[in-house]
């Protein structure tokens, strides 16, 4: 992020005299509407004119009614709709120069020189080609008398920014494309449903998911449901896989498993490039093992349904970044795609990304499968390695004589069990003996500790809540008993999965090391809480599930308000003092305001918000949604805000209030939380194994350095281990939140999308980053 070489402009005047057109192209994806909505609203906020192009490139070529001005209200109620409201079409005309000439003519006539394209790599490549031949097209149009010299001069340059909308997540350079997370939601709903019927009948189920050239959906699904086998195009199975597969399925049954799940990407191939189909696998399993086998092809279900909270936030953030990138572009800036890396918005050169995406296909065609996985990017590679480690290795014969204990602390949340499962299995693979501690630190003090095995945790990934049992009690008053049990059960390392209490409890154990030698063991804390308030991590396990619960509830509430008209709902969310859930749900559900503790507000702010709603009721959008974090202000309670709005809105709107309560802690974990929990659990045990080697002296374990007790957290773009003690500086212990939180920076986006005339800080820019240079090592 750079601050120096851009003059800071007034963002509300950046777009004056400019016109932006937005189109969706190629296969539809959930979340495209969020991106369209953000592009339109931020475009209008900057003072630009914004146009919809209906039916993708076909509409660009046909012109006329297909290119229409967009208004603020025309994108209302779009957020929760799947697909694309402005339509998408595969377009042959745009592939020939003549078609592109018509398109250029239509744009010039309307004075549009900024194009925002939401689609897959084909659509984006087409946009870039259009841009490179723009001046040639204009020259031809002038020659044919279609446009005047003056018109050509005014539209001499075309800026293009792309956003990748594709459920396959097949575009290199971007962590997640718009629609991928929602597609995973659809798949996991089906997997969960199928699992229950398969268990009843002891069946083998083969599930075919989309992904012609990219195995991302299949891979993450396999990770998230603990599948027995996954077939992906990037990494075909070794020769003789048929024997291996049957051996595995038979082993699983012998271990007492009542079902087998096999996930197949539609583009799965064997080492010699021949397709591997679901029917082929079904025949193999039925003939060789005689198992009752069923096949389910998911097909277009995966493209459908409402977008997940993640896809709405991704689409909204990308839309903002795309408008900024368009308005800051010069004739020398290469066409870019806006994307997310970790939780940061980045701009990447479009053609470099397309090149790497093509390199993957080439690598697969040439049989360089290891390269194909590396080119897919870090996140894909990590998923593949975690899957391989957890699924395909039989426990070693030699035991390590290490005992690792696992516990849950704090309030329960979805995804805790996924982390426990992968930590247990990774420990067993390393040769350790794993112990489960029930009911948190109480259980550790009272000796509620028992061995936990490979089969104990099977099927845990999809279970909500905490199977081990969890409590909020801190260890401070039970240190004597805890140290005795650590000695009694001979525990050499500890995995603590939980919320803020897990962090504070970990700190108390570290501080007790001076007095109790038994506490001198490596400790790792994995953040798992709906509040997302653990220092040292941008995300906690469980927050994504809670966010989706709140968002789907808000959708229903908005529907009710839209029906009755002139109604404002005030919804209270959880989160303790942390405003993450209220802010992110506000962005995902299209709220008018979100009150949080971190951003102080007073009676004047409340008045402004009421005034804003009174104005809104004069438009066609006659409804309001206000979110309030439970501890945002001791005096301005939900009841107070409800009463204030009711009084001030008398005769113009009426109010209702909803306190969402503990439903936010329940539910089955979302694909993100399953995957995140699985990766965190596995990584934590690998780190402990390494630490135990470092701390082994004179026949015993002795760990008393600060870096032997860490929080494993997601920081910007990577999973990192940070000593508990180092994080004390950045922690507000009274309010149980980190002092600096990354998501505060995206709050202005929510306000702009709700039509507040605030200043967006444009001083922090996402600079253009390169994709190619990171990959050069492969060539050597």
ChimeraX attribute file (.defattr): number of C-alpha atoms within 10 A of each C-alpha:
attribute: neighborCount
match mode: 1-to-1
recipient: residues
	/A:1	10
	/A:2	10
	/A:3	13
	/A:4	10
	/A:5	8
	/A:6	12
	/A:7	9
	/A:8	12
	/A:9	12
	/A:10	13
	/A:11	19
	/A:12	18
	/A:13	13
	/A:14	18
	/A:15	24
	/A:16	16
	/A:17	10
	/A:18	17
	/A:19	22
	/A:20	27
	/A:21	26
	/A:22	25
	/A:23	26
	/A:24	33
	/A:25	27
	/A:26	22
	/A:27	17
	/A:28	26
	/A:29	32
	/A:30	32
	/A:31	36
	/A:32	36
	/A:33	29
	/A:34	32
	/A:35	30
	/A:36	27
	/A:37	28
	/A:38	29
	/A:39	29
	/A:40	29
	/A:41	26
	/A:42	27
	/A:43	31
	/A:44	23
	/A:45	24
	/A:46	20
	/A:47	18
	/A:48	22
	/A:49	21
	/A:50	26
	/A:51	22
	/A:52	22
	/A:53	29
	/A:54	25
	/A:55	24
	/A:56	25
	/A:57	29
	/A:58	21
	/A:59	23
	/A:60	27
	/A:61	25
	/A:62	17
	/A:63	19
	/A:64	11
	/A:65	10
	/A:66	18
	/A:67	22
	/A:68	15
	/A:69	16
	/A:70	20
	/A:71	16
	/A:72	18
	/A:73	12
	/A:74	14
	/A:75	18
	/A:76	12
	/A:77	18
	/A:78	18
	/A:79	29
	/A:80	24
	/A:81	18
	/A:82	22
	/A:83	22
	/A:84	24
	/A:85	16
	/A:86	18
	/A:87	16
	/A:88	23
	/A:89	16
	/A:90	14
	/A:91	18
	/A:92	10
	/A:93	17
	/A:94	21
	/A:95	13
	/A:96	9
	/A:97	13
	/A:98	13
	/A:99	19
	/A:100	23
	/A:101	21
	/A:102	20
	/A:103	22
	/A:104	25
	/A:105	23
	/A:106	20
	/A:107	23
	/A:108	21
	/A:109	14
	/A:110	15
	/A:111	18
	/A:112	22
	/A:113	20
	/A:114	23
	/A:115	25
	/A:116	26
	/A:117	27
	/A:118	32
	/A:119	26
	/A:120	27
	/A:121	25
	/A:122	11
	/A:123	22
	/A:124	27
	/A:125	18
	/A:126	15
	/A:127	23
	/A:128	21
	/A:129	12
	/A:130	22
	/A:131	20
	/A:132	14
	/A:133	14
	/A:134	18
	/A:135	18
	/A:136	12
	/A:137	22
	/A:138	25
	/A:139	16
	/A:140	13
	/A:141	19
	/A:142	16
	/A:143	12
	/A:144	10
	/A:145	10
	/A:146	13
	/A:147	18
	/A:148	16
	/A:149	14
	/A:150	10
	/A:151	16
	/A:152	20
	/A:153	12
	/A:154	12
	/A:155	20
	/A:156	15
	/A:157	18
	/A:158	24
	/A:159	25
	/A:160	27
	/A:161	30
	/A:162	33
	/A:163	29
	/A:164	28
	/A:165	32
	/A:166	26
	/A:167	27
	/A:168	28
	/A:169	25
	/A:170	26
	/A:171	24
	/A:172	22
	/A:173	30
	/A:174	24
	/A:175	19
	/A:176	25
	/A:177	27
	/A:178	33
	/A:179	32
	/A:180	26
	/A:181	27
	/A:182	28
	/A:183	30
	/A:184	26
	/A:185	22
	/A:186	20
	/A:187	23
	/A:188	21
	/A:189	13
	/A:190	16
	/A:191	22
	/A:192	14
	/A:193	11
	/A:194	16
	/A:195	20
	/A:196	11
	/A:197	13
	/A:198	19
	/A:199	14
	/A:200	10
	/A:201	11
	/A:202	17
	/A:203	19
	/A:204	23
	/A:205	25
	/A:206	23
	/A:207	24
	/A:208	23
	/A:209	27
	/A:210	25
	/A:211	21
	/A:212	14
	/A:213	19
	/A:214	24
	/A:215	28
	/A:216	27
	/A:217	26
	/A:218	29
	/A:219	22
	/A:220	23
	/A:221	25
	/A:222	26
	/A:223	29
	/A:224	26
	/A:225	23
	/A:226	26
	/A:227	22
	/A:228	19
	/A:229	22
	/A:230	27
	/A:231	25
	/A:232	25
	/A:233	29
	/A:234	27
	/A:235	22
	/A:236	22
	/A:237	19
	/A:238	10
	/A:239	11
	/A:240	8
	/A:241	12
	/A:242	14
	/A:243	11
	/A:244	13
	/A:245	18
	/A:246	15
	/A:247	12
	/A:248	17
	/A:249	22
	/A:250	16
	/A:251	12
	/A:252	16
	/A:253	13
	/A:254	10
	/A:255	11
	/A:256	9
	/A:257	16
	/A:258	16
	/A:259	24
	/A:260	24
	/A:261	23
	/A:262	23
	/A:263	26
	/A:264	30
	/A:265	26
	/A:266	25
	/A:267	21
	/A:268	27
	/A:269	22
	/A:270	17
	/A:271	15
	/A:272	11
	/A:273	14
	/A:274	11
	/A:275	15
	/A:276	19
	/A:277	16
	/A:278	24
	/A:279	12
	/A:280	10
	/A:281	18
	/A:282	19
	/A:283	13
	/A:284	18
	/A:285	20
	/A:286	14
	/A:287	10
	/A:288	11
	/A:289	14
	/A:290	10
	/A:291	19
	/A:292	15
	/A:293	21
	/A:294	15
	/A:295	15
	/A:296	15
	/A:297	14
	/A:298	15
	/A:299	12
	/A:300	10
	/A:301	14
	/A:302	23
	/A:303	25
	/A:304	18
	/A:305	17
	/A:306	21
	/A:307	33
	/A:308	30
	/A:309	28
	/A:310	23
	/A:311	29
	/A:312	33
	/A:313	27
	/A:314	26
	/A:315	33
	/A:316	29
	/A:317	24
	/A:318	28
	/A:319	30
	/A:320	23
	/A:321	24
	/A:322	30
	/A:323	28
	/A:324	22
	/A:325	26
	/A:326	24
	/A:327	20
	/A:328	13
	/A:329	18
	/A:330	12
	/A:331	10
	/A:332	7
	/A:333	14
	/A:334	19
	/A:335	25
	/A:336	27
	/A:337	29
	/A:338	27
	/A:339	28
	/A:340	19
	/A:341	17
	/A:342	18
	/A:343	17
	/A:344	14
	/A:345	19
	/A:346	22
	/A:347	28
	/A:348	25
	/A:349	21
	/A:350	25
	/A:351	18
	/A:352	18
	/A:353	21
	/A:354	18
	/A:355	16
	/A:356	21
	/A:357	19
	/A:358	16
	/A:359	17
	/A:360	25
	/A:361	19
	/A:362	15
	/A:363	17
	/A:364	23
	/A:365	14
	/A:366	12
	/A:367	17
	/A:368	15
	/A:369	20
	/A:370	13
	/A:371	18
	/A:372	24
	/A:373	23
	/A:374	17
	/A:375	24
	/A:376	24
	/A:377	19
	/A:378	15
	/A:379	19
	/A:380	19
	/A:381	16
	/A:382	14
	/A:383	19
	/A:384	18
	/A:385	12
	/A:386	20
	/A:387	23
	/A:388	14
	/A:389	15
	/A:390	22
	/A:391	18
	/A:392	11
	/A:393	10
	/A:394	11
	/A:395	16
	/A:396	12
	/A:397	8
	/A:398	9
	/A:399	13
	/A:400	14
	/A:401	10
	/A:402	18
	/A:403	18
	/A:404	27
	/A:405	26
	/A:406	23
	/A:407	27
	/A:408	33
	/A:409	32
	/A:410	24
	/A:411	20
	/A:412	26
	/A:413	31
	/A:414	31
	/A:415	35
	/A:416	35
	/A:417	29
	/A:418	34
	/A:419	28
	/A:420	29
	/A:421	27
	/A:422	30
	/A:423	29
	/A:424	29
	/A:425	26
	/A:426	26
	/A:427	27
	/A:428	23
	/A:429	19
	/A:430	18
	/A:431	19
	/A:432	22
	/A:433	20
	/A:434	24
	/A:435	20
	/A:436	23
	/A:437	27
	/A:438	24
	/A:439	24
	/A:440	27
	/A:441	28
	/A:442	21
	/A:443	19
	/A:444	24
	/A:445	22
	/A:446	16
	/A:447	18
	/A:448	15
	/A:449	20
	/A:450	13
	/A:451	13
	/A:452	19
	/A:453	17
	/A:454	17
	/A:455	14
	/A:456	11
	/A:457	18
	/A:458	16
	/A:459	16
	/A:460	22
	/A:461	28
	/A:462	25
	/A:463	19
	/A:464	23
	/A:465	21
	/A:466	24
	/A:467	16
	/A:468	18
	/A:469	17
	/A:470	24
	/A:471	18
	/A:472	20
	/A:473	17
	/A:474	21
	/A:475	24
	/A:476	16
	/A:477	11
	/A:478	15
	/A:479	20
	/A:480	14
	/A:481	16
	/A:482	24
	/A:483	21
	/A:484	18
	/A:485	20
	/A:486	21
	/A:487	14
	/A:488	10
	/A:489	15
	/A:490	14
	/A:491	20
	/A:492	24
	/A:493	27
	/A:494	25
	/A:495	25
	/A:496	27
	/A:497	30
	/A:498	32
	/A:499	31
	/A:500	24
	/A:501	24
	/A:502	31
	/A:503	27
	/A:504	20
	/A:505	23
	/A:506	25
	/A:507	22
	/A:508	16
	/A:509	23
	/A:510	24
	/A:511	15
	/A:512	19
	/A:513	17
	/A:514	12
	/A:515	11
	/A:516	16
	/A:517	14
	/A:518	22
	/A:519	27
	/A:520	24
	/A:521	26
	/A:522	28
	/A:523	29
	/A:524	30
	/A:525	32
	/A:526	28
	/A:527	33
	/A:528	32
	/A:529	31
	/A:530	29
	/A:531	31
	/A:532	26
	/A:533	29
	/A:534	29
	/A:535	28
	/A:536	27
	/A:537	23
	/A:538	21
	/A:539	26
	/A:540	27
	/A:541	33
	/A:542	35
	/A:543	28
	/A:544	27
	/A:545	28
	/A:546	29
	/A:547	27
	/A:548	23
	/A:549	21
	/A:550	26
	/A:551	25
	/A:552	19
	/A:553	16
	/A:554	26
	/A:555	19
	/A:556	12
	/A:557	20
	/A:558	23
	/A:559	14
	/A:560	14
	/A:561	20
	/A:562	17
	/A:563	12
	/A:564	11
	/A:565	18
	/A:566	22
	/A:567	23
	/A:568	27
	/A:569	23
	/A:570	24
	/A:571	25
	/A:572	24
	/A:573	28
	/A:574	25
	/A:575	24
	/A:576	20
	/A:577	20
	/A:578	25
	/A:579	30
	/A:580	28
	/A:581	29
	/A:582	30
	/A:583	26
	/A:584	27
	/A:585	28
	/A:586	28
	/A:587	30
	/A:588	30
	/A:589	26
	/A:590	29
	/A:591	25
	/A:592	25
	/A:593	25
	/A:594	27
	/A:595	24
	/A:596	23
	/A:597	18
	/A:598	17
	/A:599	11
	/A:600	10
	/A:601	14
	/A:602	9
	/A:603	11
	/A:604	9
	/A:605	11
	/A:606	17
	/A:607	14
	/A:608	12
	/A:609	17
	/A:610	19
	/A:611	14
	/A:612	17
	/A:613	24
	/A:614	19
	/A:615	11
	/A:616	18
	/A:617	18
	/A:618	11
	/A:619	10
	/A:620	11
	/A:621	16
	/A:622	21
	/A:623	26
	/A:624	28
	/A:625	25
	/A:626	22
	/A:627	27
	/A:628	27
	/A:629	25
	/A:630	25
	/A:631	22
	/A:632	25
	/A:633	18
	/A:634	9
	/A:635	10
	/A:636	18
	/A:637	16
	/A:638	24
	/A:639	12
	/A:640	11
	/A:641	18
	/A:642	20
	/A:643	15
	/A:644	17
	/A:645	24
	/A:646	19
	/A:647	13
	/A:648	15
	/A:649	19
	/A:650	10
	/A:651	9
	/A:652	14
	/A:653	20
	/A:654	19
	/A:655	21
	/A:656	16
	/A:657	18
	/A:658	15
	/A:659	14
	/A:660	16
	/A:661	11
	/A:662	10
	/A:663	11
	/A:664	23
	/A:665	22
	/A:666	19
	/A:667	18
	/A:668	20
	/A:669	31
	/A:670	30
	/A:671	28
	/A:672	21
	/A:673	28
	/A:674	32
	/A:675	25
	/A:676	22
	/A:677	32
	/A:678	29
	/A:679	22
	/A:680	26
	/A:681	28
	/A:682	23
	/A:683	20
	/A:684	26
	/A:685	25
	/A:686	14
	/A:687	17
	/A:688	24
	/A:689	19
	/A:690	11
	/A:691	20
	/A:692	20
	/A:693	10
	/A:694	13
	/A:695	18
	/A:696	12
	/A:697	11
	/A:698	7
	/A:699	6
	/A:700	10
	/A:701	20
	/A:702	20
	/A:703	26
	/A:704	18
	/A:705	14
	/A:706	14
	/A:707	18
	/A:708	25
	/A:709	29
	/A:710	27
	/A:711	28
	/A:712	23
	/A:713	22
	/A:714	20
	/A:715	16
	/A:716	15
	/A:717	15
	/A:718	12
	/A:719	16
	/A:720	15
	/A:721	23
	/A:722	21
	/A:723	20
	/A:724	24
	/A:725	16
	/A:726	13
	/A:727	17
	/A:728	17
	/A:729	10
	/A:730	14
	/A:731	18
	/A:732	13
	/A:733	12
	/A:734	7
	/A:735	14
	/A:736	18
	/A:737	23
	/A:738	22
	/A:739	15
	/A:740	12
	/A:741	18
	/A:742	14
	/A:743	14
	/A:744	14
	/A:745	10
	/A:746	15
	/A:747	18
	/A:748	16
	/A:749	19
	/A:750	26
	/A:751	21
	/A:752	19
	/A:753	23
	/A:754	19
	/A:755	17
	/A:756	17
	/A:757	11
	/A:758	13
	/A:759	12
	/A:760	19
	/A:761	13
	/A:762	15
	/A:763	15
	/A:764	12
	/A:765	19
	/A:766	19
	/A:767	14
	/A:768	17
	/A:769	13
	/A:770	15
	/A:771	20
	/A:772	14
	/A:773	9
	/A:774	10
	/A:775	13
	/A:776	9
	/A:777	7
	/A:778	9
	/A:779	6
	/A:780	4
